[in-house]
């Protein structure tokens, strides 16, 4: 003979005694989830603030003068008039060019 505990005030025993309470709880959770999804703030492309961009170009074997004349003279005019550019710094080295844009 099994002994049944006298305390039947637990959460699970409520659902055993009232099967509609479990269904009602499930429906309330689904409605709350649908409401939360509707209010969720999402962006496909989030807004990102960039203060500094560096453009680096490598050209192995080229002198600093060749890098300046061929690479930097082509890139600088294109990036100079981008919206919000405050300052441009360019450095030509042997085999590479670095252009830094400050916004």
Beta strands, then each sheet from edge to edge (+ up, - down):
strand 1: 52-58
strand 2: 87-93
strand 3: 96-102
sheet 1: 1+ 3- 2+
end
